Amino acid sequence: MTEKEFNSTYLSLAEACYRVAFYILESEADAEDALQELFLKLWKNRDSLDGIQNPKAYAMTLLRNLCLDRIRQVQKFEDAPLDERTAGICDADREMDQKERLEKVLAAVKSLPDKQRQVLILRTIKGLSYEEIAEKTGINYLALRVLLSRARQTLRQVL
């Protein structure tokens, strides 16, 4: 189907389709969205539309199904518990917060004095015991605990 044929056959139905969509959805914005979705689907499948005997009936049926799908999506959303409805939004917000927090933590770790940073990394990230850290760095056990405590305290203040 050529663009000209498509325009004369299907786009000429736009006003009637809009009225049907508005009647079903009871919203101008939703009706316009449904109409746009209808014409997008029709355009994508324009090569297979030549065999349609009644283009108006075909378009109206497709539009009705699109509108009913939209209503089902809204009902499914409204019937879902509040935590499921906000999950996508909360997940995105949570992910952004986590990224920002990670950046703050990394910046705070970088700003620590060298010995504090070294002890914190060896203990927290590499999971070494105090004895292993003492062997590796040559710092005694009590000094390690003090350095680690100060590093953690600094991080808490920053965060």
Backbone bond lengths (Angstrom), bond angles and torsions (degrees), N, CA, C in turn:
res aa  C-N    CA-C-N  psi(-1)  N-CA   C-N-CA  omega(-1)  CA-C   N-CA-C  phi
1 M - - - 1.437 - - 1.529 108.04 -
2 T 1.303 115.67 131.07 1.455 120.61 179.90 1.533 109.81 -80.35
3 E 1.314 114.16 168.25 1.462 119.17 179.50 1.522 110.59 -64.06
4 K 1.305 116.50 -39.28 1.465 120.63 -179.66 1.528 110.85 -64.54
5 E 1.338 116.47 -43.87 1.473 120.46 177.87 1.525 110.76 -63.55
6 F 1.329 115.73 -41.66 1.465 120.33 179.07 1.524 110.33 -60.68
7 N 1.329 115.80 -46.99 1.460 120.19 -179.71 1.529 112.08 -60.55
8 S 1.318 117.02 -44.70 1.466 119.06 -177.70 1.525 112.02 -73.34
9 T 1.333 117.49 -32.35 1.463 120.00 -176.50 1.525 112.49 -84.64
10 Y 1.332 116.98 -46.94 1.462 120.10 -171.62 1.536 114.32 -104.42
11 L 1.319 117.84 -42.69 1.459 118.48 -178.71 1.522 112.14 -66.87
12 S 1.314 115.87 -23.37 1.468 118.84 176.90 1.533 111.27 -68.72
13 L 1.327 116.80 -14.83 1.472 121.61 179.44 1.541 112.45 -89.87
14 A 1.310 117.19 1.81 1.460 121.70 -172.13 1.527 112.89 -56.32
15 E 1.324 117.89 -45.24 1.469 119.92 -176.90 1.527 111.40 -65.95
16 A 1.316 116.89 -44.71 1.468 120.50 179.30 1.529 110.48 -65.05
17 C 1.329 116.67 -39.75 1.461 120.90 178.75 1.524 110.90 -65.33
18 Y 1.321 116.32 -39.55 1.462 119.87 178.93 1.524 110.26 -61.74
19 R 1.335 117.35 -44.49 1.465 120.68 -179.88 1.524 111.33 -60.53
20 V 1.330 116.67 -41.11 1.469 120.55 178.65 1.529 109.91 -65.34
21 A 1.313 116.66 -45.76 1.468 120.81 -179.63 1.527 110.66 -62.29
22 F 1.329 116.81 -41.65 1.463 120.26 179.03 1.522 110.52 -65.45
23 Y 1.319 116.97 -39.73 1.468 121.19 178.61 1.532 110.57 -61.36
24 I 1.322 116.68 -41.81 1.467 120.43 -177.93 1.524 111.29 -75.56
25 L 1.319 117.06 -45.73 1.473 121.24 -171.74 1.532 114.17 -90.94
26 E 1.333 116.94 -20.50 1.461 122.98 178.46 1.529 113.27 58.26
27 S 1.318 116.00 33.71 1.459 121.30 179.30 1.518 108.68 -152.77
28 E 1.329 115.70 129.98 1.461 119.26 179.75 1.529 111.43 -62.14
29 A 1.323 116.35 -46.21 1.461 120.25 -177.17 1.532 110.88 -63.75
30 D 1.332 116.62 -44.18 1.465 119.75 179.54 1.524 111.23 -66.24
31 A 1.327 116.20 -37.60 1.465 119.87 178.21 1.526 110.49 -64.53
32 E 1.327 116.87 -42.45 1.465 120.20 177.94 1.532 111.01 -64.02
33 D 1.332 116.26 -40.86 1.463 119.91 177.91 1.525 111.27 -63.23
34 A 1.314 116.36 -43.25 1.472 120.86 179.54 1.528 110.20 -64.08
35 L 1.314 115.94 -39.90 1.458 120.42 179.25 1.531 110.69 -64.93
36 Q 1.310 115.51 -42.74 1.464 119.87 177.80 1.529 110.57 -62.26
37 E 1.331 116.10 -43.33 1.460 120.42 179.00 1.528 110.72 -63.46
38 L 1.333 116.72 -39.24 1.465 121.34 178.05 1.517 110.63 -59.73
39 F 1.328 117.21 -51.42 1.455 120.18 -176.83 1.531 111.83 -68.39
40 L 1.294 116.42 -30.73 1.457 119.71 175.68 1.532 110.45 -64.93
41 K 1.324 116.23 -45.67 1.473 120.14 178.60 1.531 110.80 -64.14
42 L 1.314 115.42 -43.93 1.466 118.91 179.41 1.532 110.54 -61.82
43 W 1.323 116.56 -43.88 1.461 119.97 -179.02 1.524 111.40 -63.63
44 K 1.331 116.36 -42.23 1.467 119.65 179.77 1.526 111.77 -63.69
45 N 1.332 116.25 -30.43 1.466 120.82 -178.23 1.527 112.08 -104.78
46 R 1.321 117.58 22.32 1.463 121.31 -174.44 1.529 113.32 -60.49
47 D 1.317 117.32 -27.62 1.463 119.50 -179.45 1.529 112.09 -70.43
48 S 1.322 117.42 -23.85 1.465 120.12 -179.45 1.527 112.16 -99.78
49 L 1.325 117.87 5.36 1.465 121.11 -177.99 1.525 113.77 -86.25
50 D 1.319 118.05 -10.79 1.469 120.33 -177.37 1.522 112.42 -61.56
51 G 1.321 117.53 -29.88 1.464 121.07 -177.25 1.515 114.06 -85.38
52 I 1.306 118.88 0.66 1.464 122.23 -178.37 1.535 108.54 -74.87
53 Q 1.338 116.35 124.02 1.468 121.34 -178.00 1.537 111.80 -75.90
54 N 1.343 115.62 -41.17 1.462 119.65 -178.11 1.530 108.74 -125.55
55 P 1.338 118.40 89.80 1.458 122.21 -176.33 1.529 113.69 -58.04
56 K 1.348 116.93 -36.21 1.453 119.61 -179.42 1.524 110.60 -65.62
57 A 1.305 117.86 -45.89 1.465 121.73 179.27 1.527 110.34 -63.48
58 Y 1.325 116.18 -41.10 1.465 120.70 179.40 1.531 110.71 -62.56
59 A 1.335 115.69 -46.33 1.466 120.35 -179.34 1.521 111.01 -65.03
60 M 1.327 117.13 -41.41 1.465 120.44 -179.72 1.532 111.55 -66.45
61 T 1.312 116.46 -39.77 1.472 119.98 178.10 1.515 110.39 -64.40
62 L 1.313 116.21 -45.55 1.459 120.81 178.49 1.534 110.15 -61.74
63 L 1.312 117.19 -42.92 1.463 121.96 178.79 1.527 111.04 -63.22
64 R 1.320 116.72 -45.34 1.467 119.69 178.97 1.523 110.49 -58.06
65 N 1.328 116.86 -44.45 1.463 120.76 179.74 1.528 111.55 -63.58
66 L 1.333 116.83 -40.51 1.464 120.17 177.19 1.528 111.02 -62.63
67 C 1.323 116.64 -42.37 1.463 120.92 179.44 1.529 110.64 -64.94
68 L 1.313 117.10 -43.29 1.464 120.13 179.23 1.527 110.91 -64.72
69 D 1.319 117.01 -37.18 1.466 120.36 176.04 1.530 110.55 -61.82
70 R 1.326 116.13 -40.92 1.465 119.95 178.49 1.532 110.78 -63.63
71 I 1.308 117.01 -42.26 1.466 120.86 179.22 1.522 110.08 -63.86
72 R 1.327 116.66 -42.54 1.470 120.00 178.29 1.523 111.40 -62.00
73 Q 1.322 117.11 -40.84 1.464 120.44 178.64 1.523 111.04 -62.22
74 V 1.323 116.86 -42.12 1.458 120.72 179.42 1.527 110.15 -65.55
75 Q 1.339 116.80 -44.20 1.463 119.86 179.25 1.524 111.03 -64.22
76 K 1.319 116.99 -41.22 1.461 120.33 178.54 1.528 109.78 -61.91
77 F 1.316 116.66 -41.53 1.458 121.77 179.02 1.525 110.43 -64.37
78 E 1.346 116.58 -46.12 1.464 120.51 -178.05 1.519 111.99 -68.58
79 D 1.336 117.66 -32.13 1.460 121.51 179.76 1.516 112.75 -77.43
80 A 1.317 116.21 -19.49 1.468 120.04 -178.79 1.524 109.45 -70.90
81 P 1.331 116.86 147.11 1.462 119.40 175.65 1.524 110.35 -59.01
82 L 1.312 115.48 154.27 1.470 121.20 -175.62 1.518 112.23 -55.98
83 D 1.333 117.12 -39.49 1.461 118.96 -178.35 1.522 111.89 -65.96
84 E 1.342 117.88 -31.00 1.471 119.92 176.88 1.520 110.63 -74.85
85 R 1.338 117.54 -35.34 1.458 120.87 -179.94 1.512 111.52 -65.76
86 T 1.308 116.63 -35.76 1.457 120.31 -177.24 1.518 112.21 -95.86
87 A 1.326 117.42 2.02 1.466 120.72 -175.09 1.526 111.92 -59.00
88 G 1.328 117.63 -46.41 1.457 119.89 -178.66 1.510 112.11 -62.94
89 I 1.325 115.63 -42.20 1.463 120.19 179.36 1.515 109.84 -67.47
90 C 1.336 114.80 -46.67 1.463 119.25 -178.50 1.521 111.18 -64.35
91 D 1.334 116.82 -39.02 1.467 119.61 179.32 1.519 110.68 -61.80
92 A 1.315 116.91 -43.68 1.468 120.08 179.81 1.522 110.57 -65.10
93 D 1.335 116.07 -44.05 1.461 119.73 177.85 1.524 111.10 -63.24
94 R 1.324 115.38 -43.17 1.456 120.37 -179.26 1.521 110.70 -62.93
95 E 1.328 115.82 -41.95 1.462 119.80 179.65 1.530 110.96 -63.65
96 M 1.325 116.55 -41.10 1.463 120.73 178.42 1.521 110.06 -64.78
97 D 1.336 116.35 -43.75 1.464 120.45 178.64 1.526 110.90 -61.51
98 Q 1.323 116.16 -41.34 1.465 120.01 179.83 1.527 111.30 -63.99
99 K 1.315 116.70 -41.02 1.464 120.35 178.76 1.528 110.59 -63.84
100 E 1.331 115.33 -44.79 1.463 119.19 179.59 1.528 110.65 -63.85
101 R 1.321 116.14 -41.50 1.462 119.93 179.93 1.524 110.70 -65.53
102 L 1.337 116.36 -41.26 1.459 119.84 178.35 1.521 110.86 -61.16
103 E 1.330 116.53 -41.69 1.466 120.00 177.65 1.528 111.04 -61.93
104 K 1.330 116.76 -40.34 1.466 120.53 178.14 1.527 110.78 -64.74
105 V 1.334 115.79 -43.10 1.467 119.97 -179.67 1.524 110.10 -62.65
106 L 1.322 116.65 -46.43 1.467 120.07 -179.65 1.531 111.10 -61.94
107 A 1.314 116.04 -42.36 1.474 119.27 178.18 1.528 110.63 -64.16
108 A 1.340 116.08 -40.23 1.465 119.95 179.49 1.522 111.04 -66.01
109 V 1.338 116.98 -40.62 1.469 120.78 179.23 1.529 109.33 -63.99
110 K 1.322 116.55 -41.89 1.463 119.85 179.51 1.526 111.92 -64.33
111 S 1.331 116.77 -29.35 1.465 119.80 -177.92 1.534 113.11 -82.95
112 L 1.332 117.35 -8.57 1.472 119.94 178.78 1.525 110.60 -67.19
113 P 1.336 116.19 152.20 1.472 118.88 172.36 1.537 109.26 -58.65
114 D 1.339 115.81 152.61 1.465 121.27 -173.32 1.523 113.86 -52.61
115 K 1.318 117.79 -47.77 1.467 120.41 -177.11 1.524 111.29 -66.28
116 Q 1.313 117.22 -41.32 1.465 120.39 178.29 1.525 110.44 -63.00
117 R 1.317 115.99 -45.01 1.466 120.54 179.45 1.518 110.66 -61.87
118 Q 1.327 116.86 -44.39 1.457 121.53 -178.96 1.532 110.74 -61.87
119 V 1.320 117.57 -46.40 1.457 121.94 -178.83 1.534 110.18 -65.94
120 L 1.324 116.72 -42.35 1.463 121.20 179.80 1.528 110.74 -61.26
121 I 1.306 117.50 -45.40 1.467 121.52 -179.74 1.522 110.89 -65.24
122 L 1.319 116.41 -45.39 1.464 119.07 -179.40 1.532 111.80 -63.11
123 R 1.325 116.97 -39.42 1.462 120.46 -176.81 1.525 111.67 -80.52
124 T 1.316 117.48 -49.32 1.462 121.60 -172.38 1.524 113.08 -81.87
125 I 1.311 116.45 -46.40 1.464 119.21 -174.42 1.522 111.40 -87.01
126 K 1.313 116.61 -47.72 1.469 119.45 -177.83 1.526 112.69 -84.84
127 G 1.337 117.34 -15.20 1.454 121.24 174.30 1.522 114.78 72.87
128 L 1.305 117.63 24.27 1.463 120.50 -179.87 1.526 110.63 -75.75
129 S 1.319 116.10 150.51 1.469 120.99 176.01 1.526 108.58 -77.05
130 Y 1.349 115.43 167.16 1.467 119.74 178.68 1.533 110.42 -61.20
131 E 1.316 116.42 -37.90 1.466 120.33 -179.44 1.537 110.48 -64.26
132 E 1.327 116.46 -42.92 1.462 120.72 179.55 1.529 111.08 -65.61
133 I 1.326 115.97 -39.96 1.467 119.78 178.65 1.526 109.79 -65.75
134 A 1.339 116.16 -41.57 1.471 120.39 179.15 1.520 110.21 -60.63
135 E 1.321 118.09 -43.05 1.472 121.62 177.88 1.521 111.03 -62.75
136 K 1.323 115.74 -42.76 1.463 120.92 -175.18 1.534 112.25 -71.52
137 T 1.345 116.81 -38.17 1.465 120.14 -173.72 1.524 114.02 -101.94
138 G 1.324 116.56 -20.76 1.456 119.96 -176.92 1.519 113.01 80.70
139 I 1.328 117.48 11.29 1.466 122.44 178.36 1.529 107.35 -95.36
140 N 1.357 116.94 137.42 1.467 118.29 -177.48 1.529 111.61 -71.72
141 Y 1.318 115.55 163.58 1.458 124.91 -173.71 1.534 112.34 -54.58
142 L 1.308 118.32 -50.33 1.469 121.38 -177.64 1.530 111.81 -65.18
143 A 1.308 117.06 -39.78 1.468 120.77 178.56 1.535 109.97 -65.17
144 L 1.327 116.48 -36.88 1.471 120.64 177.27 1.522 110.70 -61.36
145 R 1.323 115.50 -45.39 1.463 119.98 -179.37 1.531 110.74 -63.10
146 V 1.302 117.08 -39.86 1.463 121.37 178.81 1.529 109.91 -66.08
147 L 1.336 116.91 -45.59 1.466 120.83 179.20 1.533 111.00 -60.72
148 L 1.313 115.37 -44.58 1.466 120.11 -179.41 1.529 110.37 -65.08
149 S 1.312 117.14 -43.01 1.459 121.56 178.66 1.526 111.10 -61.05
150 R 1.322 117.18 -44.57 1.471 120.96 179.85 1.534 110.96 -65.94
151 A 1.318 116.30 -39.13 1.477 119.96 178.98 1.526 109.94 -63.07
152 R 1.318 116.34 -45.92 1.474 120.06 179.66 1.520 110.97 -65.24
153 Q 1.309 117.47 -39.54 1.461 121.33 178.76 1.529 110.47 -62.93
154 T 1.313 116.81 -41.98 1.474 121.23 178.16 1.522 110.11 -62.41
155 L 1.318 116.55 -43.23 1.472 120.18 179.49 1.529 111.12 -63.85
156 R 1.316 117.30 -41.31 1.466 120.46 178.16 1.517 111.19 -60.82
157 Q 1.320 117.14 -40.59 1.467 120.78 -179.59 1.520 111.23 -65.94
158 V 1.318 116.30 -37.78 1.456 120.52 -179.72 1.524 110.41 -70.50
159 L 1.316 115.82 -37.67 1.463 119.75 -177.74 1.497 109.91 -91.17
